Amino acid sequence: LKTLAIVGGRLTRIGGRLQNMTELEKLSLKHNRIKEITAHTFSGDKKLQSIILARNKLRSIAPGTFDPCPN
C-alpha cells in the first residue's frame, strides 16, 4: 500500500494503527474530525513523504510524532 486516503470521515484521533506501514508514501486524512495525533503514530513508516491533515480540528500533536519520518 503506497497511498492511503481517508477523506471526509469521522476520525477524531490518530494512534498506533498507522505504525509499520513500510511501503506507505502518501497519507491523506483531510476533512475529518481529528483532534489529536499520539506519539509514535508513524513509527516504522520509513517511506512516508506526504501527510495531508487539512480541515481537521487538531489540538494536540505529541512531541516526537514525526521523528521517524524521513521528511
Secondary structure by P-SEA (a helix, b strand, c coil): cccccccccccccccccccccccccbbbbcccccccccccccccccccccccccccccccccccccccccc
